[in-house]
Amino acid sequence: MMSDAIHFDRRYGTLLTVWRCLSFTAAAEELSLSQSAVSYQIHSLEEELGTALFTTEKHALVPTRECGLVVEYVRRINGLCDRMG
């Protein structure tokens, strides 16, 4: 079965939620995780990808250009997985 072979890293789901909420705290509430767990997942992705995904400016969370690219790819992959069933 094809869907059994597909493994979606939860960190990317967390990234999409942080991207949409523009807040680690709001994303954590939505995902029923602690804020530190969300921060850890994003930091782990940043380490793996070798780039910052968010910056803070005047107490606001701002996605980087690289974050936008990653989000675009994650959305494409999600769409393909959905079409595959």
N, C-alpha and C positions, 0 to 999 in steps of 0.2 A: 504494500500500500504506500503510495507516494507521500501522503501527509505524515506518515510515521518517520520518514527520512528528513523532514524539515524541522530544524531546531531554531526557534526564534529566541535570541538572547533578550531576556527581560529588560536589560539595561536600555535597549532601544525603545521599548514601550515607555519606559520611564522618561527617556529623552523627549519623546513626542509629547508627553503630558507636561513636562517642564516647559517645553517650547510653547505650548498652547496657553498655559497658565502664567508664564513669565514669573514664576515663584516656586522655589523649592518647597516652601511651607504649604501652599495651596495644592501643589502636585502630590505632596505626601498625604494630605488629607484625602484627596481623591483616590489615591492608590492604597489607602489604609496602611501606610508605612510611616516610619518615623522620618522626621526631616533629615536626620543624620544618615539614614539608610539611602534616601534619595541623593543626598550630597555625595555619599560614598560611591553610588553607582555612576553618577556623572563624572566624578573624579577618575574612577576606574576606566571609563570610556576615553576620557581625555588622555590618560596615560597610554592606553592601548593605541589610540589614533595619533598620538604625538602632537596634539594641538588643543588649545583652549576652545571650549564650546560656548561658554558664556563669560561675559565680563560684567562688572557692576559699575554703573555710572550714576552718581547722585542717588544712591540707595535703590536703584532700579536694576533688575536683571536684564542684560542685553545679550541676545544671541550673536555670536560671531558669524562672519561670512562662511566659515568652515562648518559651523553648526547648521546653517541653512542648507548647505550641500548635503550633509549627512542626513538631515531630515527629509530632503527630497528623495534620496536613494532609499531610505527606510520606507517611505510612503509607496514608492514604486514596487519594492519587494513585497510589502503587505498586499498591494493590489494584485500582484502576480500570484501570490499564495492563495488569495481569495478566489481568483479565477480558476486555479487548479483544483479547488474543492477542498 
